Amino acid sequence: MKKLVILSFLLVAVIGCTNNTQEDKSSFSYQKLIKEYKEDFSHKFKPESPITYYHIASTHLKNLNSVEQKHRQNALKAIIDNYEKAIKIDPDFHPAYYGLGIAYLESKNLKQASILFEEALKKSPEVIDYHLALGYCCEELNKDDCAYQEYSKVIEIDPTNKDALIHLGHIHLDKKDYDKAHNIYKAVLQKDPGNLIAKKALESCKTASKKLSKASNKNISSKSKVSESEIKEEEVKEEPEITEINETSEVNNSENIQEDNNNSNISNEEN
């Protein structure tokens, strides 16, 4: 099953669009970051500030889809350079690691992106976006255990997070654990009845479950027929032995009768 693409959501998160729940439970506030950036620029350009380069890179990253394909690589290089400048100024500035990871995702470099998301999490383990991003990379790299771990951590921080729940459902669906997948999708739809992704996933789950059930019933029926056939074959094999025994018994009985008749004749002659 195709994995849910959350890259657009991650791109939005780079520039500070997060929900209130995440901001409350996170040690980092994107809104505060943007406010500081505006204060920086309200006076003058401050090249010593990591926020300056972070915002330049994030703004260009947000607008990357509007860049012509022939200029895309150069645009990505400029974005990466600005994030790296921010990190160089302040190695603990974790949003820059996250933004840089998104830039590498756009470059199709999943391994490097996952390394950067891990680095961001080391510096700020409570930011939901970082866990979602790393989980996404793990899924795309077919590391389901890693993905499951990251999405589960999101649920620990925010039990209502639909993105993490849906991805957990996908993992169970891929493992053919249809009951768990079904329950997760149903839970999402109870909170968000209009969620098209959960609806489609639930339908896929039901279809796959029915196919598995039919296949199981067919196998059981086939095994039953094989067992009946085997029993019949065994009965056929046993019949000649019974016949042979019966034939032997009849011969012995005939010989005994003949012997008794002979003995009787001898006895009569003697008399």
Rosetta blueprint (number, residue, H / E / L):
1 M L
2 K L
3 K L
4 L L
5 V L
6 I L
7 L H
8 S H
9 F H
10 L H
11 L H
12 V H
13 A H
14 V H
15 I L
16 G L
17 C L
18 T L
19 N L
20 N H
21 T H
22 Q H
23 E H
24 D H
25 K H
26 S L
27 S L
28 F L
29 S L
30 Y H
31 Q H
32 K H
33 L H
34 I H
35 K H
36 E H
37 Y H
38 K H
39 E H
40 D H
41 F H
42 S H
43 H H
44 K L
45 F L
46 K L
47 P L
48 E L
49 S L
50 P H
51 I H
52 T H
53 Y H
54 Y H
55 H H
56 I H
57 A H
58 S H
59 T H
60 H H
61 L H
62 K H
63 N L
64 L H
65 N H
66 S H
67 V L
68 E L
69 Q H
70 K H
71 H H
72 R H
73 Q H
74 N H
75 A H
76 L H
77 K H
78 A H
79 I H
80 I H
81 D H
82 N H
83 Y H
84 E H
85 K H
86 A H
87 I H
88 K H
89 I H
90 D L
91 P L
92 D L
93 F L
94 H H
95 P H
96 A H
97 Y H
98 Y H
99 G H
100 L H
101 G H
102 I H
103 A H
104 Y H
105 L H
106 E H
107 S L
108 K L
109 N L
110 L H
111 K H
112 Q H
113 A H
114 S H
115 I H
116 L H
117 F H
118 E H
119 E H
120 A H
121 L H
122 K H
123 K H
124 S L
125 P L
126 E L
127 V L
128 I H
129 D H
130 Y H
131 H H
132 L H
133 A H
134 L H
135 G H
136 Y H
137 C H
138 C H
139 E H
140 E H
141 L L
142 N L
143 K L
144 D H
145 D H
146 C H
147 A H
148 Y H
149 Q H
150 E H
151 Y H
152 S H
153 K H
154 V H
155 I H
156 E H
157 I H
158 D L
159 P L
160 T L
161 N L
162 K H
163 D H
164 A H
165 L H
166 I H
167 H H
168 L H
169 G H
170 H H
171 I H
172 H H
173 L H
174 D H
175 K L
176 K L
177 D L
178 Y H
179 D H
180 K H
181 A H
182 H H
183 N H
184 I H
185 Y H
186 K H
187 A H
188 V H
189 L H
190 Q H
191 K H
192 D L
193 P L
194 G L
195 N L
196 L H
197 I H
198 A H
199 K H
200 K H
201 A H
202 L H
203 E H
204 S H
205 C H
206 K H
207 T H
208 A H
209 S H
210 K H
211 K H
212 L H
213 S H
214 K H
215 A H
216 S H
217 N H
218 K H
219 N H
220 I H
221 S H
222 S H
223 K H
224 S H
225 K H
226 V H
227 S H
228 E H
229 S H
230 E H
231 I H
232 K H
233 E H
234 E H
235 E H
236 V H
237 K H
238 E H
239 E H
240 P H
241 E H
242 I H
243 T H
244 E H
245 I H
246 N H
247 E H
248 T H
249 S H
250 E H
251 V H
252 N H
253 N H
254 S H
255 E H
256 N H
257 I H
258 Q H
259 E H
260 D H
261 N H
262 N H
263 N H
264 S H
265 N H
266 I H
267 S H
268 N H
269 E H
270 E H
271 N L
